[in-house]
Amino acid sequence: MKRILSPQQAISLFHNEANDKKNIVLAGGCFDILHEGHLKFLLASRATGDILLVLLESDGSIRKRKGDNRPYNPQQKRAEQLIKTTVADYIILLPHPFTDKDYDSLVTKLKPAIIATTIGDPFRHHKDRQARIIGSRVLEVIQRLPEYSSTQLINKNE
């Protein structure tokens, strides 16, 4: 079974009555250079439900947010690395551009029971809004771990 999906493939797979009985957990991020902080976040997210879906940011989105020298790894490679950890059940490759309206539409169709985040997530307000729309909840699964950072790893090696 294919585990790296487009948003449309994910909607087709999870937008049905059978999944209402399963607790879908939605987590997201860049995961540019997979490190211990990412794994702790994903493991904590996974522990809160039955199926872990990971929204993986596009190369264009990361470049816009973090600069022209990013991402270090292209989206497909990042997705393959995440799947190899076996923590995530599915990786959803987000296209660029992907607007707040696009996120809302995707989350509404996937209907996760839980939207996982870190304490101090700068995008928490978006996740709260999405959870209200679908009647789910945002769960802070882990403290942000500033000692683990893809940006710091890249800067250290330059």
C-alpha positions as CSV (number, residue, x, y, z in Angstrom):
1,M,0.0,0.0,0.0
2,K,1.3,3.4,-0.9
3,R,2.1,5.5,2.2
4,I,3.3,8.8,0.6
5,L,0.2,10.5,-0.7
6,S,-1.0,13.7,-2.4
7,P,-3.7,15.6,-0.6
8,Q,-6.3,14.2,-3.0
9,Q,-5.1,10.6,-2.4
10,A,-5.3,11.2,1.3
11,I,-8.8,12.6,1.1
12,S,-9.9,9.6,-1.0
13,L,-8.4,7.2,1.5
14,F,-9.6,8.9,4.7
15,H,-12.8,10.7,3.8
16,N,-15.3,7.9,4.5
17,E,-17.5,6.4,7.3
18,A,-15.1,3.5,8.1
19,N,-12.5,5.9,9.5
20,D,-14.9,7.5,11.9
21,K,-14.1,4.7,14.4
22,K,-10.4,5.3,14.2
23,N,-8.6,8.2,15.9
24,I,-6.7,10.0,13.2
25,V,-3.9,12.2,14.4
26,L,-2.6,15.0,12.2
27,A,0.9,16.4,12.6
28,G,2.9,18.6,10.2
29,G,6.2,20.2,9.6
30,C,9.2,20.7,7.4
31,F,11.3,17.8,8.7
32,D,14.2,19.0,6.6
33,I,17.0,17.1,8.4
34,L,15.4,14.4,10.5
35,H,16.7,14.7,14.0
36,E,15.9,13.5,17.5
37,G,13.5,16.4,18.2
38,H,11.4,15.4,15.1
39,L,11.3,11.8,16.3
40,K,10.2,12.7,19.8
41,F,7.4,14.9,18.4
42,L,6.3,12.2,16.0
43,L,6.4,9.4,18.6
44,A,4.4,11.6,21.1
45,S,1.9,12.4,18.3
46,R,1.6,8.8,17.3
47,A,0.8,7.7,20.9
48,T,-2.3,9.8,21.0
49,G,-4.3,7.9,18.3
50,D,-4.6,5.1,15.9
51,I,-3.3,6.5,12.6
52,L,-0.7,9.2,12.2
53,L,-0.9,11.4,9.1
54,V,2.0,13.8,8.6
55,L,1.5,16.9,6.4
56,L,4.9,17.6,4.8
57,E,5.6,21.2,3.7
58,S,6.7,21.8,0.1
59,D,10.1,22.9,-0.9
60,G,8.7,26.3,-2.0
61,S,7.0,26.8,1.4
62,I,10.2,26.1,3.2
63,R,12.2,28.4,0.9
64,K,9.8,31.2,1.5
65,R,9.9,30.8,5.3
66,K,13.6,29.9,5.8
67,G,15.5,31.3,2.8
68,D,16.9,30.4,-0.6
69,N,19.3,27.8,0.7
70,R,16.5,25.7,2.1
71,P,15.3,23.1,2.2
72,Y,18.4,21.1,2.5
73,N,16.6,17.9,1.4
74,P,13.8,18.0,-1.3
75,Q,10.3,17.0,-0.3
76,Q,10.3,13.5,-1.8
77,K,13.6,12.6,0.1
78,R,12.2,14.0,3.3
79,A,9.0,12.0,2.8
80,E,11.0,8.8,2.2
81,Q,13.1,9.4,5.4
82,L,9.9,9.9,7.4
83,I,8.3,6.7,6.1
84,K,11.5,4.7,7.0
85,T,11.1,5.7,10.6
86,T,7.8,3.7,10.6
87,V,6.3,6.2,13.1
88,A,4.1,7.9,10.6
89,D,1.4,5.8,8.9
90,Y,1.1,8.2,5.9
91,I,2.9,11.3,4.6
92,I,0.9,13.8,2.7
93,L,3.0,15.9,0.3
94,L,1.7,19.5,0.4
95,P,2.0,21.4,-2.9
96,H,3.2,24.9,-3.3
97,P,1.5,27.3,-2.8
98,F,-0.7,25.9,-0.1
99,T,-2.8,28.6,1.5
100,D,-4.6,28.8,4.9
101,K,-7.8,28.1,2.9
102,D,-6.2,25.0,1.4
103,Y,-5.1,23.7,4.9
104,D,-8.6,24.3,6.2
105,S,-10.2,22.4,3.3
106,L,-7.8,19.5,3.7
107,V,-8.2,19.3,7.5
108,T,-12.0,19.5,7.1
109,K,-12.0,16.5,4.7
110,L,-9.5,14.4,6.7
111,K,-11.4,15.0,10.0
112,P,-8.6,14.1,12.4
113,A,-9.6,13.5,16.0
114,I,-6.4,15.2,17.1
115,I,-4.2,17.9,15.6
116,A,-0.8,17.4,17.3
117,T,1.5,20.3,18.0
118,T,4.3,21.4,20.2
119,I,4.0,23.8,23.1
120,G,4.8,27.2,21.7
121,D,4.0,26.4,18.1
122,P,3.8,29.7,16.2
123,F,1.0,28.3,14.0
124,R,-1.2,27.2,16.9
125,H,-3.9,29.7,16.2
126,H,-4.5,28.1,12.7
127,K,-4.7,24.7,14.3
128,D,-7.1,25.9,16.9
129,R,-9.3,27.4,14.2
130,Q,-9.2,24.1,12.2
131,A,-10.1,22.0,15.2
132,R,-13.1,24.3,15.9
133,I,-14.3,23.8,12.3
134,I,-14.4,20.0,12.6
135,G,-15.0,19.5,16.3
136,S,-11.6,17.9,17.0
137,R,-9.0,19.1,19.4
138,V,-5.4,20.4,19.4
139,L,-3.1,18.5,21.6
140,E,0.3,19.8,22.7
141,V,2.3,16.6,22.7
142,I,5.7,17.8,23.5
143,Q,7.7,20.9,24.5
144,R,9.5,22.6,21.7
145,L,13.1,21.4,21.8
146,P,15.3,24.3,20.8
147,E,18.5,22.1,21.2
148,Y,17.3,20.2,18.1
149,S,17.0,22.2,14.9
150,S,17.6,21.5,11.3
151,T,18.7,25.2,10.9
152,Q,21.3,24.8,13.6
153,L,22.6,21.5,12.1
154,I,23.0,23.2,8.7
155,N,24.7,26.3,10.2
156,K,27.0,24.1,12.2
157,N,28.2,22.3,9.1
158,E,28.7,25.4,6.9
